């Protein structure tokens, strides 16, 4: 006999102040409720550790893109200035990359920064799914202006009573609570 698909219940609690949302998140998480996500018009400092968001690894990604840029810059300058088309510019020796390295420092630095910045930006947009053409996921368009929405699902909180959760959110200062039921595929 086939199993019936499990329903996913989603609760969106809207707040009108970031401090109220942060306090509500602290109190709700302390009571054992896991918050799936928070939608906000600006970053709320201190919210990530409260709702369990891990530290980003963008610094590692930036370093890798920067090292790639530095390697490509040095390889390109060696190829163009030493191997392929050596030129005598200002009496500088053209037979060794090491002897010309001080002249290559500014270009190497700039290309390192260029690759790190563009690589981080593209990685960020891909990771968050916010490149043009990717579908946006926002439960309420007011979160781009002046409202804050906390999303809680029964997937992260199995066995939780949604009516009890709504009462808890109202006690914490939510100005609007919306519930949706989605069928699992």
PyMOL commands that set and color helices and strands:
alter all, ss='L'
color gray80, all
select helices_A, chain A and resi 18-30+47-51+58-84+97-128+141-144+162-171
alter helices_A, ss='H'
color red, helices_A
select strands_A, chain A and resi 7-15+37-39+148-153+176-183
alter strands_A, ss='S'
color yellow, strands_A
deselect
rebuild
show_as cartoon
